[in-house]
């Protein structure tokens, strides 16, 4: 049985004062998901967002290696220096890189590594690192 979920890695800014589209302009990339404080969580729902957020995501084929994913995301968003400059301007309450790995229902279990250089870049960015195993 193989999973139809998409393997991806994303960078999310959450809890900030600037307009989300300014973050897109500063990053030089289109966000995959944007939410503004005070707007509905999703269409038809009365619950309102308590924090604005912007998420940038890159999807990968199922055979992409774990160690390749963050470098590709960082490159897509202009590199560590650009992302750091945006973070320092935006000052988000929450800043995260998240892996989405569709392995729970897969016959093939994910394994891999994250090189020291990538770990250093995550540290320089000052963001948390999370994993969604779906």
C-alpha positions as CSV (number, residue, x, y, z in Angstrom):
1,X,0.0,0.0,0.0
2,X,1.5,3.4,-1.0
3,X,0.6,6.8,0.3
4,X,-0.9,9.5,-1.9
5,X,0.1,12.3,0.5
6,X,2.8,14.7,-0.7
7,X,6.3,14.8,0.8
8,X,7.2,18.4,1.5
9,X,9.2,20.8,3.6
10,X,7.8,24.2,4.7
11,X,8.9,27.4,6.4
12,X,6.3,29.1,8.5
13,X,6.2,32.6,10.1
14,X,3.4,32.9,12.7
15,X,2.4,35.8,15.0
16,X,3.6,39.0,13.5
17,X,2.4,42.6,13.0
18,X,3.2,43.2,9.3
19,X,0.8,42.4,6.4
20,X,1.5,38.8,5.2
21,X,1.9,40.0,1.6
22,X,4.9,42.1,2.7
23,X,6.6,38.8,3.8
24,X,6.0,37.4,0.4
25,X,7.6,40.5,-1.2
26,X,10.6,40.4,1.1
27,X,11.1,36.6,0.6
28,X,10.8,37.0,-3.2
29,X,8.5,34.0,-3.3
30,X,4.8,33.3,-3.4
31,X,3.5,31.7,-0.1
32,X,1.5,28.5,-0.3
33,X,-0.7,29.6,2.6
34,X,-1.5,32.9,4.2
35,X,-3.8,33.8,7.2
36,X,-4.5,37.2,8.7
37,X,-5.2,37.7,12.3
38,X,-9.0,38.1,12.9
39,X,-10.0,36.4,9.7
40,X,-11.9,33.0,9.7
41,X,-9.7,29.9,10.0
42,X,-11.3,28.7,6.8
43,X,-14.3,29.6,4.7
44,X,-17.6,28.9,6.4
45,X,-16.1,28.7,9.9
46,X,-16.7,31.3,12.6
47,X,-13.6,30.7,14.5
48,X,-11.1,33.5,13.9
49,X,-7.3,33.3,13.6
50,X,-5.5,34.5,16.7
51,X,-2.2,35.0,14.8
52,X,-1.3,35.9,11.3
53,X,0.8,33.3,9.4
54,X,2.6,32.8,6.2
55,X,3.8,29.4,5.0
56,X,6.2,28.7,2.1
57,X,6.4,25.1,1.0
58,X,8.2,22.9,-1.5
59,X,6.9,19.5,-2.6
60,X,9.1,16.6,-3.4
61,X,8.8,13.2,-5.2
62,X,8.6,10.2,-2.9
63,X,12.1,9.2,-3.7
64,X,13.7,12.5,-2.7
65,X,16.2,12.3,0.0
66,X,15.7,13.9,3.4
67,X,19.1,15.6,3.4
68,X,18.2,17.4,0.1
69,X,14.9,19.0,1.3
70,X,15.9,21.9,3.5
71,X,18.7,23.1,1.2
72,X,16.2,23.2,-1.7
73,X,13.7,25.1,0.5
74,X,16.3,27.6,1.6
75,X,17.5,28.2,-1.9
76,X,14.0,28.7,-3.1
77,X,13.5,31.4,-0.5
78,X,16.7,33.3,-1.3
79,X,19.1,31.6,1.1
80,X,19.9,31.8,4.8
81,X,20.9,35.5,4.7
82,X,17.7,36.6,3.0
83,X,15.5,34.5,5.3
84,X,17.4,35.8,8.4
85,X,16.9,39.4,7.2
86,X,13.1,38.8,6.7
87,X,12.8,37.1,10.2
88,X,14.6,40.0,11.8
89,X,12.2,42.5,10.1
90,X,9.1,40.5,10.8
91,X,9.9,39.3,14.4
92,X,7.5,36.4,14.4
93,X,6.4,34.8,17.6
94,X,6.9,31.4,16.0
95,X,9.3,30.4,13.2
96,X,9.5,26.8,12.0
97,X,10.8,24.5,9.3
98,X,8.5,21.5,9.1
99,X,8.9,18.2,7.2
100,X,5.8,16.4,6.0
101,X,6.7,12.8,5.4
102,X,4.0,10.4,4.1
103,X,5.3,7.2,5.7
104,X,2.7,5.9,8.2
105,X,0.8,3.9,5.6
106,X,3.8,3.2,3.4
107,X,5.4,-0.1,2.8
108,X,8.7,1.9,2.6
109,X,9.7,3.5,5.9
110,X,11.6,6.8,5.6
111,X,15.2,6.9,6.8
112,X,17.8,9.5,6.2
113,X,20.0,12.1,7.8
114,X,20.4,15.9,8.1
115,X,24.0,17.0,7.5
116,X,25.8,19.2,10.0
117,X,25.9,22.1,7.6
118,X,22.1,22.1,7.3
119,X,21.7,21.9,11.1
120,X,24.0,24.9,11.4
121,X,21.8,26.8,8.9
122,X,18.7,25.9,10.9
123,X,20.5,27.2,14.0
124,X,21.5,30.4,12.2
125,X,17.8,31.0,11.2
126,X,16.7,30.6,14.8
127,X,13.8,28.4,13.9
128,X,12.4,25.2,15.3
129,X,12.4,22.0,13.3
130,X,9.4,19.7,13.3
131,X,8.2,16.5,11.6
132,X,4.7,15.4,10.5
133,X,4.6,11.7,9.8
134,X,1.4,11.1,7.9
